[in-house]
Amino acid sequence: MKPNGIELVTDSEVYPPSDDTYLLLDAIELGPSDSFLEIGCGSGLLSVAAARTSRRVVATDISLEAVRNTRENLIRNSLDHRCSVIQSDLLSAIDPNSKFSIIAFNPPYLPKDEHTSDMDRALVGGTVGVEMTERFLSEVSSYLESQGSVYVVASSLADLERVEAAMLKNGLRVERTATKRLFFEILQVLRGTP
Ligand SMILES: C[S@@+](CC[C@H](N)C(=O)[O-])C[C@H]1O[C@@H](n2cnc3c(N)ncnc32)[C@H](O)[C@@H]1O
């Protein structure tokens, strides 16, 4: 997906589009017949881009500020009629009978350390960093179409192999689809298919 021409504002309490956001955006292949679910939409760049292309888009976040921010950005881009935005802890508010062809999550993936910040909810995935992703992967398969794909971002600052193992354990074949080397970490997009 491409961010070209998307107009975006970011609330000061919401995660702004960053290297991981753009890496995931670039890795996702989406067509008009796809149905797209984003977990942890933040300020909404991925879901706004998906709403330009895809027939059905649902964006979720646990943070009410993120839900409001994504709605605002959909309205700014005249795409609010093409995407529902709901507050949800991972998949808990999604109808269990719903299926999607693409599900994406740029999760909080960093390990907890002694520093705390207002952005921890967007950044810290647990003691070793991968716990939130593991919880997501244990729930996601039943929402995925049989030919569908799930995309997650992982970081070398956490345990990438543990994320891959969680995908396999939950019946997903794993492919490393995109990598970005930053000064202090390597970001990886993993794609899982049933
Ligand atoms: C790294 S940010 C990614 C935001 C956006 N998708 C992006 O790529 O720029 C992680 C997002 O996950 C959300 N989040 C954290 N815990 C969550 C949970 N249990 N369920 C749903 N979303 C959650 C945070 O509020 C935050 O917006």
Ligand as a Chemical Component Dictionary entry (heavy atoms), coordinates in Angstrom:
data_LIG
# 
_chem_comp.id                   LIG 
_chem_comp.type                 NON-POLYMER 
_chem_comp.pdbx_formal_charge   0 
_chem_comp.three_letter_code    LIG 
# 
loop_
_chem_comp_atom.comp_id 
_chem_comp_atom.atom_id 
_chem_comp_atom.alt_atom_id 
_chem_comp_atom.type_symbol 
_chem_comp_atom.charge 
_chem_comp_atom.model_Cartn_x 
_chem_comp_atom.model_Cartn_y 
_chem_comp_atom.model_Cartn_z 
_chem_comp_atom.pdbx_ordinal 
LIG C1  C1  C 0  3.431  0.596  17.637 1  
LIG S1  S1  S 1  1.829  1.320  17.740 2  
LIG C2  C2  C 0  1.305  1.128  16.039 3  
LIG C3  C3  C 0  0.282  2.152  15.607 4  
LIG C4  C4  C 0  -0.051 2.133  14.108 5  
LIG N1  N1  N 0  -0.625 0.892  13.677 6  
LIG C5  C5  C 0  1.203  2.386  13.308 7  
LIG O1  O1  O 0  1.710  1.444  12.683 8  
LIG O2  O2  O -1 1.683  3.528  13.306 9  
LIG C6  C6  C 0  0.918  0.057  18.604 10 
LIG C7  C7  C 0  -0.582 0.351  18.780 11 
LIG O3  O3  O 0  -1.196 -0.787 19.433 12 
LIG C8  C8  C 0  -2.151 -0.319 20.362 13 
LIG N2  N2  N 0  -2.366 -1.357 21.381 14 
LIG C9  C9  C 0  -1.617 -1.636 22.474 15 
LIG N3  N3  N 0  -2.149 -2.656 23.157 16 
LIG C10 C10 C 0  -3.252 -3.053 22.472 17 
LIG C11 C11 C 0  -4.232 -4.060 22.680 18 
LIG N4  N4  N 0  -4.178 -4.886 23.742 19 
LIG N5  N5  N 0  -5.239 -4.170 21.781 20 
LIG C12 C12 C 0  -5.307 -3.318 20.715 21 
LIG N6  N6  N 0  -4.406 -2.348 20.473 22 
LIG C13 C13 C 0  -3.394 -2.216 21.336 23 
LIG C14 C14 C 0  -1.534 0.969  20.913 24 
LIG O4  O4  O 0  -2.535 1.804  21.496 25 
LIG C15 C15 C 0  -0.888 1.551  19.654 26 
LIG O5  O5  O 0  -1.778 2.423  18.976 27 
# 
loop_
_chem_comp_bond.comp_id 
_chem_comp_bond.atom_id_1 
_chem_comp_bond.atom_id_2 
_chem_comp_bond.value_order 
_chem_comp_bond.pdbx_ordinal 
LIG C1  S1  SING 1  
LIG S1  C2  SING 2  
LIG S1  C6  SING 3  
LIG C2  C3  SING 4  
LIG C3  C4  SING 5  
LIG C4  N1  SING 6  
LIG C4  C5  SING 7  
LIG C5  O1  DOUB 8  
LIG C5  O2  SING 9  
LIG C6  C7  SING 10 
LIG C7  O3  SING 11 
LIG C7  C15 SING 12 
LIG O3  C8  SING 13 
LIG C8  N2  SING 14 
LIG C8  C14 SING 15 
LIG N2  C9  SING 16 
LIG N2  C13 SING 17 
LIG C9  N3  DOUB 18 
LIG N3  C10 SING 19 
LIG C10 C11 SING 20 
LIG C10 C13 DOUB 21 
LIG C11 N4  SING 22 
LIG C11 N5  DOUB 23 
LIG N5  C12 SING 24 
LIG C12 N6  DOUB 25 
LIG N6  C13 SING 26 
LIG C14 O4  SING 27 
LIG C14 C15 SING 28 
LIG C15 O5  SING 29 
# 
